[in-house]
C-alpha cells in the first residue's frame, strides 16, 4: 500500500515537472506496475513498453484509415487483447486498453503528439514504480516465507491431531481447515516469487541453492499433509474403523506432527545437539505402525481398503519428512563449514 501510494505521487510530480498533461495515466501505470517482487516489476516494465507501443501505433493506424467511432474502438480493443495473449503478456492488458481508449478518443490534428505524450507518461509511471519497489522496503522473501510456513504448520498440526479423534466441533474444524488451505495457497505463491527472484536476478551461491531446496521441501511436506487430511476426511470414517485402529492412526499422526515440528525447529537452530536421538525414536514408531496396519488389513480386506489409502498418504507424508531432514542436515553442515 505504501509503495503504491508513493509511486503514484512521485510519477504525478514528475509529469508536472516536465509539463506533461493528463498525468492521471502515469498514476494508473504506477498502480498497475507495482508487483509483489522486484523481478516481476522489471518484467512488467519491459512488457508495458512493448504492448503500449503496439497499442499506440495500432490505435493511430485505425484512427487515420477508419476514423474514430465506438465500433472501431471496440474492434481495436478485441484485437489488442488477442495480441497481448498471443505475446503472453496478459498482465499488461488493463493498461494497454487504457492507452488505446485514450488515444482513440483524441480529436484534431494533434493525434501523434497525444499518443507520444500518453506513451511517455505511462513509461514514467512504470519506471517510478520499479524504482520505488527496489529502493523502498524491498521484499524480504526468506523471512516472510519462514513465518508463513510456521503459521501454516500450526493450523495443519491442529487439524491432524484432531482428525481421527474427532474432538473438535465440525464448524471449528472447517474454519481452521479453510484457513489452512488459504495459507498453503499463499505459501505456494510466495515460494514461486522467492524462487523466481533468485533465479532471474540473484547470483546463485551454493548455500543459497541448498536453502531454496530446503524451502521447496518444506512446502512439499505441507502439501503432503494437506493431501493426508483430505484422504482422512473422504475415507477414514467410511471404513468403519474400530477403537484400536483409531488409536494406532491417532498416535502415528501425533508422532509425525512432532517430527515435523522438530525439523522446523532444527532448521531455525533451536534444537540442542544432545536431543537429536528423537529422530530414531520417531522412525521406530513408524515401523510399528506399518506392522499394525498390515494386521488390520488382513482381518477384513474389503472393508479396510479405505484404511490402506490413509496409510499410503501417511507413508508419503513420512517419506517427505525424512527427505526434509536430510536436506536440512546438508544445509546446516554447509552453513557451518562456510563459517
N, C-alpha and C positions, 0 to 999 in steps of 0.2 A: 504493500500500500504506500509506504513512504517513498520507495524508489519510483513508483509510477507517478505519484504526485510531483516529485522533484523533476522527473524527466519532462513532464508536460510543462511545468513552469519555466524551466530553462529553455526548452525548444521555442516557446512563445516569445520569451525575451530576445532570443537570438534572431527570430524573424522580425521583431520590432526594430532591433538594432540595424538590420540590413534593409529596413523599409519594405518588407515583403507583406503584401496584403493577404487577407484571408488566412491568417496564421492558425486558424482553427484546425486546418488539415495537418499541421505539424503536431498539434496536440493529439489528434486522432492517431497519427502514425506512432507517436511515442507510446500511447496506451497499448496499441496492438503489438508493438515491438518488444516490450518488456517481457522477457521469458524467464522460466524458472532456473535456467542455467546460462552461464556465460557463453558456452559453445552454441547453444540454440539461438542466443541473441545475435552472435556473429553470423550464423547461417541465415537468420531472419533478415539481416541487413542485405546480404547478397541476393537473396530471393526477392526481397521487396524491390531492389533496384532493377532486377531483370523484369519482373512482372509489371511493375508500374511503368517502365519504359515501353514495354509492349502495349500496355493498356492505353497510354497517352498517344502512341503512334497510331494504333488501330482506331482510336476514337477520332483523331484528326482526319484520318483517311475517310471514314464513313461520313463525317460532317462535310467534308469537301465534295464528295461524289454523290451522296444521297441526302444531304441536308440533316436537319435536326428535328426529329419528331418522336413521340413515345414508342412507336413500333420499331424504329431503327435503334433507339436506345435499348429496348428490350432484347433485340437480336444481338447487339454487341455484348450485353450482359451475359447472355447464354453462351456466346462464343468465348468470352474471357474465362468463364467458369470452366468450360470444357478444356481450354488451353492450359489453365493452371493445373487442372487434374492430370492432363497429359504430361506436363512437365514435372509432376509430383511435387508441386509447390502449393498444396491445398491451404496451408496456413496463411498464405498471403491473399487469399480470395477477398476477405472483407475490405481491406484497404485498397486493393486493385479496383474493386467495384465502386468505391467512393471516388477514386480518381477518374474512372470512366464517366460517372454521372456528373462530376464537377466540370469536366472538360466539355462534355456533350451538351451541357446546359448553357454554355457560353454563347454569346451572340456578338456580332460585329466582326471587324477585321482583325481584332487582336487575339484570335484563337491560338496562334502559335505561341505568343508571349504568355497567354493564360496557361497553356499546357506546360510550358517551361517553368513558370512560377510555381504551379502546383507540384511539379516534379521536385523542384528544389526544396520546397517546404516539407515535403514528405521525406526526402533524404535527411534534412535537418532533424526531423522528429525521430527517425530510426537511429541516426548516428548519436543523438543525445541519449537515447535510451540505452544503447550499448555501452557508452562511456559511464553512465550512471550505474549500470548493472555491474560493471567491472570494478569501479572505484568505491562505491557506497555499499557497505555491508555485503561483501561478496559471499556467496552461498558456502556454508560450512557443511559439506555433504557428509563427511565422516561422522561428525558429532550428531547431526540430526538422524542419520541412519541408525546409529547405535541406540540412541534414545527411543526411536520408534520400534526397533527390534525388542527392546525391553518392555515397552507398553503392549505390543502385540503378543509377546510371550506370556505376560501376566494374564491377559484375557484368555488365551488358549489354555494356560495352566488351570485356571478355574473351571473352564468347560470340561477339560479332560478328567479332572479329579472328581467331577460330579456326573459325568456322562453315564457311567454304569450304575452307580449307587442311586441315581435319580433323586438326589436330596434337594435340589433346587426347584423352585416353582417353575412351571413352563414359561410364564411371562418373563421372569428374570433371566432364565436360561436363553431365551430367544433374543432378549435385548443385548445381552453380553455377546451372543453369537453374531448378531448383526454388527456390533461394534468391532468385533474381532475380524470379520471379513472385510469391513471397510478399512481397518488399519492395515490389513495384509495387502489389499489392493494398492493403498497409498505407498506401502513399503516397496512393492514391486516397481512402481513408477519412480520412486526415489533411487532405487538401485540402478534403474535404467539411466537416469540422469547422471548418477555418480560414475557409472562405467563409461558412459558416452563422453563425459567431460575429461576423464583421464585418458581415454583412447584418442580423442581428437586434439586435445590441447596440451595434456600433460606429458612430461618426459618420463617414460616408463622406467622405473627402477625395479630391481629385483624384489626389494622389500614391499614396494607398492603393489606389484603384481600379486605377491603372496597374500597381501591383505585383501585385495579385491576378490581373490579366490575364496578366502575365508568368509567375506561378506556374502558372496554368492551362495555358499553352502549354508550360511545362517538363514538366508531366505528360503532355500530349498527345504530345510528341516521344518520350517514353519508351514510351508506348503504341504509337506507330507503329513504334518499334524492336522491340518485342515481337512485333508482327504480322509484321514483316520476318523475324525469326528463325523464327517458326512456318512461314512460307512456304518459307524455305530448307530447313527440316527435312523438309517434306512434298513439295517439288517438285524441289529443285535436283539431288540426286544421281540421281533417277529420269530426269532429262533427258539422261543420258549425255554430260555436258559434256566438252569437250576441255581440254587443259592451258592453251592460250592463253585460253580462256574463264574458267577458274578464276582465272588471273592478273588478268584485267580486273575481275572481280567482287571479288576479294580486295582489289585496290588501291583500288577505289571505296569499299568498306566502310571501309577504313583511313582514307581521306580524310574520309569523313563523320563517323567517330568523332572524328578530330582536330578537325573543325569543331565538333562537339557540345561537346567538352571546352573548346575555345577560347571558345565562347559562355558556358558556365558560369563560366569564369574571368573573362570580361569583365564579367559581372553582378556578380561579387564585387569588381571593381576591381583585379584582379591582372594586367591586361594593359597594357603601355605603349602610348601612343598611336602611336608610330612603328612598331608591329608590326601595325597594322590592315590592311595590304595582304594578309595571309593570306586574307582573305575573298575577294578577287578571284581568287587562285590556286586556291582550292577550287572556285569556280564555273566556272572554265575547265576543270578536271578533270571536272566534271560533264558539260559539253558533249562532251568527248572520249568519255566513257563512253557517252552516248546514240548517238553515231556508230558505235561498235564493236558495240553491241547490235543495231543495225539490220543491220549486216553479217552477224552470226551468224544472225539470224532469216531473212534472205533465202537463206541457203545451204540450209537444211532447215527449212521452215516447220512441218511436222507434228511433228518431233522437238523443235523449240525453243519450242513453245507454253508449256511449263512455265517456261522461262527468262524468257519475257515476263511471267509472273506475278511472278517475283522482281524483274524490272526495274521493274514497276509499283509494287511495295512500296518499292523504293529511291527512286523518284520521289516517292512520298508522304512518306517519311521526310525526303528532301531539302527538299521544299516546306515542311514544318513547321519544319525547322531555319532556313530563310530567314525564315519568319514570326517565329520566336523572336528572330532577330537584329534585325528591325525593331522589335519590341516592347521589347527591351532597350535599343536606341538611344533610343527615345522616352522610356522611363522614366528613363534616365540623364540625358538632356537636361533633363527636367522637374526632376529632383532637383538638378541643377547650378544651374539657374535659381532654384530655391527657396532655395538658399543665398545 
